[in-house]
Amino acid sequence: MIIWKDKAIVLSKINYSENSLILKAFTLNNGIKTGLVKGGKKLNKSNIFEAGNLVTLEWKGRNEDVLGIFNCDLLEANSAIYLNDSKKFMSIISMLNLIEFSFLENESENELFLSTYELIKLILNNEENWLEVYVKWELLLLKKIGFGLELSKCIVSNTQKNLVYVSPKSGCAVSKSAAKGYEKKLLPLPDFLITEKKPSLKSIKEGLEITTYFLIKFSKSINKNLPFTREYFIDSI
């Protein structure tokens, strides 16, 4: 019997029986895990298992490949259901669905876990820079799934100046001079991704155009479609 404990962000749940749930959670040290929560549908427990909540989780199973048993306690009620803002609601659901979409179980992703937790808190606390942080969160996700972008220097000239485009083929930055004549084949690079400048809404959308392109590229590589919730979120901006 294997037993371990960890912190986790609730990703999703489905009904299993009259009283139980199958829960999927993103753990700090053990990646995505699925487990059976006995009695999880009881009214005095059901609020624990809302997507986005931070919980302490104990997992028990014969080995890591079986459906184990979860015992959970609520640490922080961070669920998107507590938001009245549909755009912020969809942003959290989009994040959680992208994590579930992108990773197999048991793939530890500590950095992404911490980044996800911090972004959820920014959104719930109504911090004004949350959209900027969301775009950078998707860039981190792309890095973790093998589609990381190199935005610090031009792929053609190695210069770090006047970086205004991204190559859709390589995922690398391209300077203004190196892009001459090829501008229509490149993606605009908003400066907030490479400087400390505060982004405009136009820049946010340009950043999301970049991450969308490479997320679709990843989804095609695994023969799946991106979660529809992400499209709903993008449409809400």
Solvent accessible surface area in square Angstrom, and as a share of the most:
residue,aa,sasa,rsa
1,M,161,0.72
2,I,62,0.31
3,I,96,0.49
4,W,36,0.13
5,K,151,0.64
6,D,14,0.07
7,K,99,0.42
8,A,0,0.00
9,I,2,0.01
10,V,0,0.00
11,L,3,0.02
12,S,38,0.24
13,K,78,0.33
14,I,109,0.56
15,N,107,0.55
16,Y,124,0.47
17,S,55,0.36
18,E,149,0.67
19,N,76,0.39
20,S,13,0.08
21,L,6,0.03
22,I,31,0.16
23,L,0,0.00
24,K,53,0.22
25,A,0,0.00
26,F,2,0.01
27,T,0,0.00
28,L,39,0.19
29,N,82,0.42
30,N,39,0.20
31,G,0,0.00
32,I,3,0.02
33,K,2,0.01
34,T,24,0.14
35,G,0,0.00
36,L,23,0.12
37,V,7,0.04
38,K,131,0.56
39,G,10,0.09
40,G,0,0.00
41,K,71,0.30
42,K,108,0.46
43,L,169,0.84
44,N,123,0.63
45,K,80,0.34
46,S,36,0.23
47,N,73,0.38
48,I,23,0.12
49,F,4,0.02
50,E,39,0.18
51,A,24,0.18
52,G,1,0.01
53,N,0,0.00
54,L,12,0.06
55,V,0,0.00
56,T,49,0.28
57,L,3,0.01
58,E,34,0.15
59,W,1,0.00
60,K,69,0.29
61,G,8,0.07
62,R,179,0.65
63,N,65,0.33
64,E,66,0.30
65,D,132,0.68
66,V,42,0.24
67,L,88,0.44
68,G,1,0.01
69,I,50,0.26
70,F,2,0.01
71,N,77,0.40
72,C,18,0.11
73,D,95,0.49
74,L,62,0.31
75,L,82,0.41
76,E,54,0.24
77,A,52,0.40
78,N,4,0.02
79,S,1,0.00
80,A,1,0.01
81,I,96,0.49
82,Y,114,0.43
83,L,31,0.15
84,N,164,0.84
85,D,59,0.30
86,S,79,0.51
87,K,57,0.24
88,K,26,0.11
89,F,67,0.28
90,M,29,0.13
91,S,0,0.00
92,I,0,0.00
93,I,32,0.16
94,S,0,0.00
95,M,0,0.00
96,L,1,0.00
97,N,37,0.19
98,L,0,0.00
99,I,0,0.00
100,E,54,0.24
101,F,30,0.12
102,S,15,0.10
103,F,19,0.08
104,L,136,0.68
105,E,67,0.30
106,N,67,0.34
107,E,67,0.30
108,S,56,0.36
109,E,28,0.13
110,N,64,0.33
111,E,87,0.39
112,L,0,0.00
113,F,5,0.02
114,L,88,0.44
115,S,25,0.16
116,T,0,0.00
117,Y,55,0.21
118,E,106,0.48
119,L,1,0.01
120,I,1,0.01
121,K,58,0.25
122,L,43,0.21
123,I,0,0.00
124,L,39,0.19
125,N,93,0.48
126,N,101,0.52
127,E,74,0.33
128,E,144,0.65
129,N,63,0.32
130,W,15,0.05
131,L,24,0.12
132,E,32,0.14
133,V,41,0.24
134,Y,0,0.00
135,V,0,0.00
136,K,82,0.35
137,W,3,0.01
138,E,0,0.00
139,L,31,0.15
140,L,28,0.14
141,L,0,0.00
142,L,0,0.00
143,K,125,0.53
144,K,59,0.25
145,I,25,0.13
146,G,65,0.62
147,F,49,0.21
148,G,42,0.40
149,L,34,0.17
150,E,67,0.30
151,L,19,0.10
152,S,64,0.41
153,K,85,0.36
154,C,0,0.00
155,I,86,0.44
156,V,106,0.61
157,S,62,0.40
158,N,102,0.52
159,T,46,0.27
160,Q,132,0.59
161,K,154,0.65
162,N,108,0.56
163,L,15,0.07
164,V,55,0.32
165,Y,44,0.17
166,V,0,0.00
167,S,15,0.10
168,P,22,0.14
169,K,180,0.76
170,S,52,0.34
171,G,1,0.01
172,C,23,0.14
173,A,0,0.00
174,V,7,0.04
175,S,2,0.01
176,K,136,0.58
177,S,92,0.60
178,A,31,0.24
179,A,1,0.01
180,K,161,0.68
181,G,69,0.66
182,Y,132,0.50
183,E,68,0.31
184,K,204,0.86
185,K,149,0.63
186,L,29,0.14
187,L,31,0.15
188,P,52,0.32
189,L,11,0.06
190,P,5,0.03
191,D,53,0.28
192,F,1,0.00
193,L,26,0.13
194,I,62,0.31
195,T,67,0.39
196,E,177,0.80
197,K,125,0.53
198,K,150,0.64
199,P,25,0.16
200,S,64,0.41
201,L,95,0.47
202,K,142,0.60
203,S,18,0.12
204,I,8,0.04
205,K,88,0.37
206,E,30,0.13
207,G,0,0.00
208,L,5,0.02
209,E,92,0.41
210,I,0,0.00
211,T,0,0.00
212,T,36,0.21
213,Y,89,0.34
214,F,7,0.03
215,L,1,0.00
216,I,71,0.36
217,K,76,0.32
218,F,18,0.07
219,S,5,0.03
220,K,147,0.62
221,S,72,0.46
222,I,61,0.31
223,N,140,0.72
224,K,115,0.49
225,N,136,0.70
226,L,35,0.18
227,P,24,0.15
228,F,130,0.54
229,T,13,0.07
230,R,7,0.03
231,E,107,0.48
232,Y,123,0.47
233,F,0,0.00
234,I,47,0.24
235,D,106,0.55
236,S,46,0.30
237,I,35,0.18
